[in-house]
């Protein structure tokens, strides 16, 4: 067996093993940082913290961490459910920035839209089918007789070019798994109601279309409050003049 055959055999096996480790391997947890010992204080009485100071610091930090946004779309939640395996995340992030700029105070949530359960189950079975096909290709002479079968003619033709066959199995398996994990969805929900569906329309929504769809579903009370504020400012300005 020359070096070219070794490379053709080793490359699909290496890539296939990396896919198995990625799919079924445990998730890497962040390494906890060791707690640093507190610095000794020369005067414990001077370093004592009063309860009032703790409450004031907590209130200040809460105001910094969660700024209150007052806008015409306050209280409105938009959910963008997209197909993560279809590389739609860039489109979802662009739509999210556009909505947050057009409707100040709106809350946009990005979520993955999973495929149906049968497709998810089949995508999990693809690696096992790849392993079974490669094992049959390498040891079919011992596997077929155990089931009382004679190796078929196509088995010998595939085994004659086993390196190309193994590479084809790996490539076809990865393609099938990617297809089964994709849903092709880009669904837009406003306060729990579906306003646009790529699965139904077979296209992406335009920015103008989304602005109109979301704007029509904003609470009327918010528009009323803003209108009252604007009218109040105009009346005060006219009286001051």
C-alpha positions in Angstrom: 0.0 0.0 0.0 1.6 3.2 -1.1 1.5 6.7 0.5 -1.4 7.9 -1.8 -3.6 5.0 -0.7 -2.7 5.7 2.9 -3.7 9.3 2.6 -7.0 8.5 0.8 -7.8 6.0 3.6 -6.7 8.1 6.5 -8.4 11.4 5.6 -12.0 10.1 5.5 -11.5 8.2 8.7 -10.0 11.2 10.5 -12.8 13.5 9.4 -15.4 11.0 10.3 -14.0 10.5 13.8 -13.9 14.3 14.3 -17.6 14.4 13.4 -18.4 11.7 15.9 -16.5 13.5 18.6 -18.3 16.8 17.8 -21.8 15.2 17.8 -21.6 12.9 20.8 -18.7 14.3 22.8 -19.4 16.0 26.2 -19.7 19.8 26.2 -16.7 21.7 27.5 -17.5 23.5 30.7 -15.6 26.7 31.6 -12.8 26.2 34.1 -13.8 27.7 37.4 -11.5 30.5 38.5 -10.0 30.0 42.0 -11.2 32.4 44.6 -8.6 34.9 45.6 -8.2 35.3 49.4 -9.3 38.7 50.7 -6.6 41.2 51.4 -5.9 41.8 55.1 -7.4 45.0 56.4 -5.4 46.9 59.0 -8.6 48.4 60.5 -11.6 46.2 60.4 -13.9 48.9 61.9 -13.0 51.3 59.1 -13.7 48.7 56.4 -17.1 47.7 57.8 -19.9 48.2 55.2 -23.2 49.6 56.4 -26.5 48.0 55.1 -27.6 51.4 53.7 -24.5 51.5 51.5 -25.2 47.9 50.3 -28.8 48.8 49.3 -27.6 52.0 47.5 -25.0 50.2 45.6 -27.4 47.5 44.6 -29.9 50.0 43.3 -27.3 51.9 41.4 -26.0 48.7 39.8 -29.5 47.6 38.8 -30.1 50.9 37.1 -26.9 50.6 35.2 -27.4 46.9 34.2 -31.1 47.3 33.1 -31.6 50.7 31.6 -35.2 51.6 31.2 -36.1 52.3 27.5 -39.2 54.4 26.8 -40.3 54.3 23.3 -43.4 53.7 21.1 -42.7 50.0 21.0 -42.2 49.5 24.7 -43.7 46.2 25.9 -43.7 44.7 22.4 -41.8 41.4 21.9 -40.8 40.2 18.4 -39.5 36.6 18.0 -37.3 35.7 15.0 -37.2 31.9 14.6 -34.8 31.0 11.9 -32.9 28.0 10.6 -29.5 28.1 12.2 -28.0 25.3 10.0 -29.1 27.3 6.9 -26.8 30.2 7.7 -29.8 32.5 8.3 -28.3 34.0 11.5 -26.8 37.0 9.6 -30.3 37.8 8.2 -31.8 37.5 11.6 -29.2 39.8 13.2 -29.8 42.4 10.4 -33.6 42.3 10.9 -33.1 42.6 14.7 -31.0 45.8 14.3 -33.4 47.3 11.8 -36.4 46.7 14.1 -34.6 48.1 17.2 -33.7 51.2 15.2 -37.2 51.7 13.7 -39.1 51.0 16.9 -37.3 52.2 20.0 -38.1 50.1 23.1 -39.0 46.9 21.2 -37.6 43.6 22.4 -36.4 41.2 19.7 -35.6 37.6 20.5 -33.6 35.3 18.2 -34.3 31.6 18.3 -33.5 28.5 16.3 -36.4 26.9 14.4 -35.8 23.1 14.5 -36.8 20.7 11.8 -39.6 18.2 12.4 -39.0 15.3 14.7 -38.6 12.6 11.9 -35.9 14.7 10.2 -34.1 15.2 13.6 -34.2 11.5 14.3 -32.9 10.6 10.9 -30.0 13.1 11.2 -28.9 11.3 14.5 -29.0 8.0 12.7 -26.8 9.1 9.8 -23.4 8.6 11.7 -24.4 5.1 12.6 -25.3 4.3 9.0 -21.9 5.6 7.9 -20.1 3.4 10.5 -22.2 0.4 9.4 -21.5 1.0 5.7 -17.7 1.4 6.2 -17.6 -1.7 8.5 -19.5 -3.8 5.8 -17.1 -2.5 3.2 -14.0 -3.5 5.2 -15.3 -6.8 6.6 -18.1 -8.0 4.4 -16.5 -11.3 3.8 -17.1 -12.2 7.5 -20.4 -10.3 7.9 -22.4 -11.7 5.0 -21.7 -15.4 5.9 -22.8 -14.9 9.5 -26.3 -14.0 8.1 -26.3 -17.0 5.8 -25.8 -14.8 2.7 -23.4 -14.8 -0.1 -21.7 -11.4 -0.8 -23.5 -9.8 -3.8 -21.5 -8.9 -6.9 -21.8 -5.1 -6.2 -19.9 -5.7 -2.9 -16.8 -6.8 -4.8 -17.0 -4.0 -7.2 -17.2 -1.5 -4.4 -14.5 -3.2 -2.4 -12.2 -3.0 -5.4 -12.2 0.8 -5.0 -12.7 0.9 -1.3 -10.9 4.2 -0.7 -13.1 6.1 -3.2 -16.1 4.3 -1.8 -15.3 5.3 1.8 -14.8 8.9 0.8 -18.1 8.9 -1.0 -19.9 7.4 2.0 -18.4 10.1 4.3 -19.3 13.0 1.9 -22.8 11.7 1.2 -23.5 11.1 4.9 -22.4 14.7 5.8 -24.6 16.1 3.0 -27.6 14.1 4.2 -27.1 15.1 7.8 -26.9 18.8 6.9 -30.1 18.5 4.8 -32.0 16.7 7.6 -31.0 19.3 10.2 -32.2 22.3 8.1 -35.7 23.6 8.3 -35.5 26.5 5.9 -37.6 28.6 8.3 -37.6 32.4 8.9 -40.7 33.0 11.0 -41.5 36.4 12.6 -43.8 36.5 15.6 -45.1 39.7 17.2 -46.4 39.3 20.8 -47.0 35.6 20.1 -48.8 36.1 16.8 -47.3 34.9 13.5 -46.9 37.9 11.1 -44.6 36.5 8.5 -43.6 32.9 7.5 -40.9 32.0 5.0 -42.2 28.5 5.0 -45.5 29.7 3.6 -44.3 32.7 1.4 -41.2 30.9 0.1 -39.2 34.1 0.4 -37.6 36.5 2.9 -39.5 39.5 4.1 -38.4 43.0 3.0 -37.5 45.7 5.5 -40.5 47.9 4.5 -42.8 44.9 4.8 -41.6 44.1 8.3 -41.9 47.7 9.4 -45.5 47.8 8.3 -46.4 44.4 9.8 -44.8 45.2 13.2 -46.1 48.8 13.2 -49.7 47.7 12.7 -49.5 45.5 15.7 -48.0 48.0 18.2 -50.3 48.8 21.1 -52.6 51.8 20.5 -52.0 53.0 24.0 -48.3 53.7 23.3 -49.2 55.9 20.3 -51.8 57.7 22.4 -49.3 58.4 25.1 -46.7 59.7 22.7 -49.4 61.8 20.9 -50.4 63.4 24.2 -46.8 64.2 24.9 -46.3 65.8 21.5 -49.5 67.8 21.8 -48.5 68.9 25.3 -45.2 70.2 24.1 -46.7 72.0 21.2 -49.4 73.7 23.4 -46.8 74.8 26.0 -44.6 76.2 23.2 -47.4 78.2 21.7 -48.5 79.6 25.1 -44.9 80.5 25.9 -44.7 82.5 22.6 
